[in-house]
């Protein structure tokens, strides 16, 4: 990880900052188009009460986009396709992940207007695709594997990630009792968990190609913590800027998802390796 960061020269660090800044400004502009229903499910945060939401939101968005840009630089070298395709793929994959997470059937969602419910996924999604476009244009390089995308779609290892995600989520819902609609809407919550796990699997199938690590253990840790985990942490904790939040609940759900995805990726890599070994005999 440290050697990968050392490969980023000073000029590229500046480019990453400017790309993140541009995406932040773009996101702030789009924020003006999001309607507010005025009915908030939680008490306002100390940041809101102090009148510091806009500067806090700006700094948080800048950090989020900058760290996503750093992740992109680390993995883009081994991703197939032209530089624009790489950037758009990266942005779209995280766009869909954020959209799915925003549609988690939580108790407060029922009191949210449809316009507001769809506005945030659309605005956040467009912003992430815009970030990906900028990364493709100004940061990525064309791959010699252009147009040759190798994806292993064998159903056995592919199922590992969504299954692990679902199992640990159900454990957190039923035993740990994290904030959810599992009791009131078990079917909807389960469907959401399966859909989330499947999309995270898709995320790994595409972006996992860019991780220059052979060890299944280290590779799964890198994806779970760096590629997936940093993004998830920043996504989940954004709400603390706006509302008073249960920090323990946020930590538990974030860590549970990171652990389940890491285990799922490890199983995927091990099973995939064993299947290749079996076919080679």
N, C-alpha and C positions, 0 to 999 in steps of 0.2 A: 504493500500500500504506500509506504513512504517513498520507495523508488519510483512508483507511478506518479506521485505528486511532484517529485524532483524533475520529471520529464517536462513539466509545464514551465516554460520560461516566463520572464517578467512581462514580455509583450502579450503573451497569451493570457496571463492573469488579468491584465488590463482589459483585454478583449472580453473575457468572461464577465468582468464587472460591468462593462458597458452593455453587454447583452442582457444581463440580469436587470440592470437599471432601466433599459428600454422596455423589457417585459413588465417591470413594476409600474412604469408610467402608463403603459397600455392597459394594465389591470385597473389602475386608479381611474382612468377615463371610463372604462366599462362599468365601474362601480356606480357611476351616476345614472346608469340605465336600469339599475335594480330597484324595483319598487319596495317600499317598506309598509308592512301592514300595521305597524304600531303595536301589535300584540306580541310581546316577548315572553317566551316560556320561562325564562330564568331572570333573576335580578341582575342588573348591570354590574360589570366588573369595576374595580377600583380605577382602572385606566379610563373607562368611560366616564365615571364620576368626576375624574380630574380633568376631563376635556382633552385627553391625550390620545384618543383613538386614532385619528388620522396619521400623526407622526409614527405611532406605534405600529399601525397597519403597514405603513410604507416601509419601515425598517424590517418588519417581519417578512413581508413579501420579497424584499430585496435579498434577504438572507436565504429564503426558500429557493428562489430562482437561481441564486448564485451557487448554492450547494448542488442543486440539480444539474447545473451547467458543469460543475466539477466532475460529478458522476459521469456525465456524458463524455467528457474529455478522456476519462480513464478507460471507458469501454468502447468508444466509437472506432478505434483503430482496427478491431477485428470484426466489426459488423459489416455485412455485405451491402452492396448498393452504392449509388452515388451519394455525395455528401448531403444533398437536399433530401433524398429519400431517407437517409439515416436520421436526420434531424426531425423530419415529419413523423417518422415511425416512433421515435423516442417520445416526442410530444404527444402523439395520439395515444400511445400505450398508457402513459400516465394520465392523460385526459380522461380516458375511459375508467381507469382505476378510481380517480377522484369522483367521477360521476356516480359510479356504483356505490362508493362509500357514502356519498351525500344522500343516496336514496335508501340508506339503511332504515328499516321500519322501527323507529324509536317512538316512545310515547308522545313527545311534543310535536311530532310530524302531523298528527291529526288536526292540530290547531293552526297549522301553517297554510296560507292560501296557495292555490295551485300555481299562480303566477310567481310567487316568491319561491316556491318549492323547486320550480324548473329554472328560475333565473340564475341561481348560483351555479348549478352544474354547467349551464350553457356558458356563462361568463368565465368561470374558472377553466372550463374545457378549452374555450377559444384562446384564452391567455396561455395555456400550456402548449397548444399547437403553435401559437405565435412564437413562444420561446424556442420550441423545436425548430421552427423555420429559421430563426436567427442563428441558432447553433449550427444548423446545417450550412447556412450561407457563409458564416464568418469563422467557424471553429473546426468543423469536420473536414476530412479529406476523402476523396473518392477512393473506393476500395477496388483492388484487383479482382475481387469476387463479385464485381458489379453484376447484378441481375441473377446471381446464383445464391439463392437463400436455402441453406440446408436446415431443415427443421425435422426433428424426429417426432413423429406423431403416433408412435406405438402407444396404445391405450393403457398398457400395464404401468409403465413408469409415469405416464401423464396423469394418472388418477391419484398419484401420491400426494401432490400438493393440495388439491381441493379436499381430499379425504382428511388429511391432517388438519387443515384449516377448519373444517366442519366439526371435527371431534373436539378440538380445543375450544372452539366457540361455544359449543353445546355445554361443555364442562363449565365454562365461565358463566354462561346464562343460568344453568340449573344449580350449580354448587357454589360458585363465588358470588352469584347474583349481581353481575355488572348491570349497569343501566341498559334496559332493553324492553322490547315488547314481547319477549319470549312466552310469558305466561298468557297474555291477552291474545297474541297472534303467533302461535308457534309455527304454523305452516309458512306464513309469510316470512318469518325470521329465518327459517331453515332454507327456504328458497333463495333468500338473499345471501346467506352464508355460502351456499353451493355456488351461486353465480359469482360471488367474490373470489372464491377459491379457484374456480375455473379461469377467471380472467387473470389472476395472479400467476397461474400456470402458463397462460399465453404470454404474459409479460416475461416470464423466465425463458420460455422457448425462444423468444426473439432476442432479448437482451443478454441472456446467459452465454450466447455465442461470443460476446465481447469480453468475457472475463478470462484473462490469461493465466489461469490457475488449473493445474491438472488434478490436484488432490480433491476428492469429493467433499471431504470435511471442510477444508479451507475455502473451497469454492462456494459451498452452501452457506458458510458463515459470512463470506464476503457479500453474496447476493442478499442474504437475509438481513444483515445489519447495515451495509453501505447502500446498496442499490434500492432495496425495498424499505429498509428500516428508517433511514434518515428521512425519506420522503413521507412515510407514514407518521413519524413522530411530529414533523412540522405540520402535517395536515391535521392530525388529531388535536394538537395543542393550540391551534389558531383560535379556537372557541374561548380560550382563557383571556384573550384580549377583550372580548365583547361581553361575556357573561361570567358571573361567579360560577365556578365549576368544581366538580369533585375531582381533585387532582389524583387521588388514589385510584379512582375508577379509570381515569384516562391512562395512567401508568399501567394498570393491569391489562386493559384491553390492547394497548399498544404492544406491550411485552409479549402477551399471549399470541398475537398475530405474527410478530417477528419470530418467535420460537416455533410456531406451527409451520410457517413458511420455510424456515431454515431446515427443520426436520424433513419436510416434504421434498425439498430440493436435494437433500442428502440421500434420501431413499430413491428419488428419481435417478440420480447419478450412479448410485450403486447398482440398482436393478438394470439400468441401461448398460452399464459396463459388463455385468454378468451375462446379459443377453447377447452382447457383441462377442464375448468370450465363448459362449456356447455355440454360436453360429460359425465361429472361426474354426471349430474343431471338426 
